[in-house]
Amino acid sequence: MKIALLKRWSILLIAVMVVVGGCSSAPKPYTINIDASIARGLGYFEERALRKNLEWAVDSVSAFLNKPFAETLQVVIFEHGWAYGGDRTVHLGKKRIKNREAIIYGVTEAIAELQVYTFKSKGLAGLMVMQYYERNGGGSYVLKFLRDNADKLLPIDSLMNNSSIFINDNDSNTKVNWLEPAAFYAYLLHRDGLTKFQEFYGNDLDGIEVRYGASVDSLDAEWRNWLLGNSATDTVSFR
């Protein structure tokens, strides 16, 4: 009786393993390298959850840009801070490893740009955070925050050509300056849709005038009217 029962359980276990194996997702075109010592310090389940969130972030950015990522993403955990990335490396504060907002911000910078603290890296990373908000039932605070701090906005051309603006953490305007590129990109999405944005983002910033048929100064003026006028809401369409 016991032997027969054991056989039944063995058959059931094998069936479950076959089903689970058959439902496993296809291999990713990229690899995620979390330092072994860091992984051990996180614990098995914590490390597994982090890896899943990193995969979600990479897949989200790749889909948004319509540009698959097929390289190795390095992961660095540091003691204090939020998240940033560049040159295929994402840096996450230890207290942010479960925070999807921080993860997608850092991953976006890591896989979309080779350099950190640029208009393009801050703009796209902030835009992906805005998309995350939209898909989780809440409007982004970004547009409202910038409207409330309109007196601190800098010309878009200045932000594009002066990356040091994004490095000065002691400047009280830093948060505004970090969010401006994201809101500007949100306007470009609103203006001409996702396909045009993908075409633009794949080129140098000099291509903006060709892609959008307007100068940076003109687009800046349009953006401010949209942001501060009645047409801007706290949500953005990502289609």
PyMOL commands that set and color helices and strands:
alter all, ss='L'
color gray80, all
select helices_A, chain A and resi 2-22+36-42+44-65+94-96+100-112+119-134+141-148+150-152+156-160+163-166+174-201+205-212+216-228
alter helices_A, ss='H'
color red, helices_A
select strands_A, chain A and resi 31-34+72-78+83-86+89-93
alter strands_A, ss='S'
color yellow, strands_A
deselect
rebuild
show_as cartoon
